[in-house]
């Protein structure tokens, strides 16, 4: 296939680029990623070229570099790492080893690879930004902040300020340091201004819009970020959840399957795919929600809107029963216990409720047996500190986080006071989200009330 690419001066023959002996550096790889993002057939051609190289048992080190980079672009990170280690040990191979380590969350090894790539002559700004971001992702925030600041104090300061990678890394570091959202967003926007297709910056802007409730803007950012290969796993997960929220389960499943193609054992993608595949069940849940909304509306109807006998009306008024909901929450025994309320009035009330699809005592709360309340042990200082942590410490998915926000759950102690049923009442909070919350709590030795 020959693809004509934006911002790339010449057309490229994908098979020749991957399997041939011509130039293969950052410019050519950029052209390849643009082809993958802009032409569906390019993905097929890259796969075919990769299979061809994989069948060669005596590949040259240079061919291993091409193969490893393409495996990385296809999301096959472990294979890419193994292939690149057997390559020529040059700057390009080292840099993509670093990227593969990042994808596999081996951040310390990633930093070592980026630093080695820089020493071997790879672009200093790209290596510096990637190294600083690896420090951040590995939890070394102070070192990351120092590293990113040093990029604008040396001889390459102006070049750094013109780098999309620099601004994307700086935005991520600012975000993890708790800087103002406006400052964080400004850094990512500068990155996108320099490189409109910068995947990491677009994903980060998608997350910021997602948290702010700007769903359309968030979706647009996620979708644009996925035009650059390899696809961001976070963008695919979040976009899948957004598709589910809009009842587009087919698109949601496509997102989750793309993740599983690269990482077959990805736990959240597997859970989310299973949840989304039960599209019929989800639609049923929506129908049940509509039914609950209709019942709630009916239960709000005042009793005075119906034709009742004077005796029935007076008895209901004395009992403080004003709506159909009040009746549905009152048992037959409670009604008959009222003075002057006989069988005739009871039949009249039941007929009135039946005309609206309700029944007497339908939602009455059973009288609980008197049981001594268990003595609650006073939490230790460590437990108190854990329970007082903000809910964000659990790193919940977007869907679960939205539901906790709607329920007013701000700290972990608020969450453990809730039952599974409390959480499931929140719209779009399904079994997958519940299992996620339980898993996060279990990691800290905690559980929901009633579990």
Secondary structure as the mmCIF struct_conf table of DSSP 4:
data_model
#
loop_
_struct_conf.conf_type_id
_struct_conf.id
_struct_conf.beg_label_comp_id
_struct_conf.beg_label_asym_id
_struct_conf.beg_label_seq_id
_struct_conf.end_label_comp_id
_struct_conf.end_label_asym_id
_struct_conf.end_label_seq_id
STRN STRN1 UNK A 2 UNK A 3
TURN_TY1_P TURN_TY1_P1 UNK A 6 UNK A 7
BEND BEND1 UNK A 9 UNK A 10
STRN STRN2 UNK A 12 UNK A 13
HELX_RH_AL_P HELX_RH_AL_P1 UNK A 14 UNK A 19
BEND BEND2 UNK A 20 UNK A 22
BEND BEND3 UNK A 25 UNK A 25
HELX_RH_AL_P HELX_RH_AL_P2 UNK A 26 UNK A 38
HELX_RH_AL_P HELX_RH_AL_P3 UNK A 40 UNK A 54
TURN_TY1_P TURN_TY1_P2 UNK A 55 UNK A 55
TURN_TY1_P TURN_TY1_P3 UNK A 57 UNK A 58
HELX_RH_AL_P HELX_RH_AL_P4 UNK A 61 UNK A 73
TURN_TY1_P TURN_TY1_P4 UNK A 74 UNK A 75
HELX_RH_AL_P HELX_RH_AL_P5 UNK A 77 UNK A 85
TURN_TY1_P TURN_TY1_P5 UNK A 86 UNK A 86
BEND BEND4 UNK A 87 UNK A 87
HELX_RH_AL_P HELX_RH_AL_P6 UNK A 91 UNK A 103
TURN_TY1_P TURN_TY1_P6 UNK A 104 UNK A 105
HELX_RH_AL_P HELX_RH_AL_P7 UNK A 107 UNK A 119
TURN_TY1_P TURN_TY1_P7 UNK A 120 UNK A 121
BEND BEND5 UNK A 122 UNK A 122
HELX_RH_AL_P HELX_RH_AL_P8 UNK A 124 UNK A 137
TURN_TY1_P TURN_TY1_P8 UNK A 138 UNK A 139
HELX_RH_AL_P HELX_RH_AL_P9 UNK A 141 UNK A 150
TURN_TY1_P TURN_TY1_P9 UNK A 151 UNK A 153
BEND BEND6 UNK A 154 UNK A 154
TURN_TY1_P TURN_TY1_P10 UNK A 155 UNK A 156
HELX_RH_AL_P HELX_RH_AL_P10 UNK A 157 UNK A 161
TURN_TY1_P TURN_TY1_P11 UNK A 162 UNK A 162
HELX_RH_AL_P HELX_RH_AL_P11 UNK A 164 UNK A 176
TURN_TY1_P TURN_TY1_P12 UNK A 177 UNK A 178
HELX_RH_AL_P HELX_RH_AL_P12 UNK A 181 UNK A 194
TURN_TY1_P TURN_TY1_P13 UNK A 196 UNK A 197
HELX_RH_AL_P HELX_RH_AL_P13 UNK A 199 UNK A 211
TURN_TY1_P TURN_TY1_P14 UNK A 212 UNK A 213
HELX_RH_AL_P HELX_RH_AL_P14 UNK A 215 UNK A 225
TURN_TY1_P TURN_TY1_P15 UNK A 226 UNK A 227
BEND BEND7 UNK A 228 UNK A 230
HELX_LH_PP_P HELX_LH_PP_P1 UNK A 231 UNK A 232
HELX_RH_AL_P HELX_RH_AL_P15 UNK A 233 UNK A 245
TURN_TY1_P TURN_TY1_P16 UNK A 246 UNK A 247
HELX_RH_AL_P HELX_RH_AL_P16 UNK A 249 UNK A 262
TURN_TY1_P TURN_TY1_P17 UNK A 264 UNK A 265
HELX_RH_AL_P HELX_RH_AL_P17 UNK A 267 UNK A 277
HELX_RH_AL_P HELX_RH_AL_P18 UNK A 279 UNK A 299
TURN_TY1_P TURN_TY1_P18 UNK A 300 UNK A 300
BEND BEND8 UNK A 301 UNK A 301
STRN STRN3 UNK A 302 UNK A 302
HELX_RH_3T_P HELX_RH_3T_P1 UNK A 303 UNK A 305
BEND BEND9 UNK A 306 UNK A 306
HELX_RH_AL_P HELX_RH_AL_P19 UNK A 310 UNK A 318
TURN_TY1_P TURN_TY1_P19 UNK A 319 UNK A 320
STRN STRN4 UNK A 323 UNK A 323
HELX_RH_AL_P HELX_RH_AL_P20 UNK A 324 UNK A 328
TURN_TY1_P TURN_TY1_P20 UNK A 329 UNK A 329
BEND BEND10 UNK A 330 UNK A 330
HELX_RH_AL_P HELX_RH_AL_P21 UNK A 332 UNK A 336
TURN_TY1_P TURN_TY1_P21 UNK A 337 UNK A 337
BEND BEND11 UNK A 338 UNK A 338
TURN_TY1_P TURN_TY1_P22 UNK A 339 UNK A 340
HELX_RH_AL_P HELX_RH_AL_P22 UNK A 343 UNK A 354
TURN_TY1_P TURN_TY1_P23 UNK A 355 UNK A 357
TURN_TY1_P TURN_TY1_P24 UNK A 360 UNK A 363
HELX_LH_PP_P HELX_LH_PP_P2 UNK A 364 UNK A 370
HELX_LH_PP_P HELX_LH_PP_P3 UNK A 372 UNK A 380
HELX_RH_AL_P HELX_RH_AL_P23 UNK A 381 UNK A 387
TURN_TY1_P TURN_TY1_P25 UNK A 388 UNK A 388
BEND BEND12 UNK A 389 UNK A 389
STRN STRN5 UNK A 390 UNK A 390
HELX_RH_3T_P HELX_RH_3T_P2 UNK A 391 UNK A 394
HELX_RH_AL_P HELX_RH_AL_P24 UNK A 398 UNK A 406
TURN_TY1_P TURN_TY1_P26 UNK A 407 UNK A 408
STRN STRN6 UNK A 411 UNK A 411
HELX_RH_AL_P HELX_RH_AL_P25 UNK A 412 UNK A 416
TURN_TY1_P TURN_TY1_P27 UNK A 417 UNK A 417
BEND BEND13 UNK A 418 UNK A 418
HELX_RH_AL_P HELX_RH_AL_P26 UNK A 420 UNK A 424
TURN_TY1_P TURN_TY1_P28 UNK A 425 UNK A 425
BEND BEND14 UNK A 426 UNK A 426
TURN_TY1_P TURN_TY1_P29 UNK A 427 UNK A 428
HELX_RH_AL_P HELX_RH_AL_P27 UNK A 431 UNK A 442
TURN_TY1_P TURN_TY1_P30 UNK A 443 UNK A 445
TURN_TY1_P TURN_TY1_P31 UNK A 449 UNK A 450
#
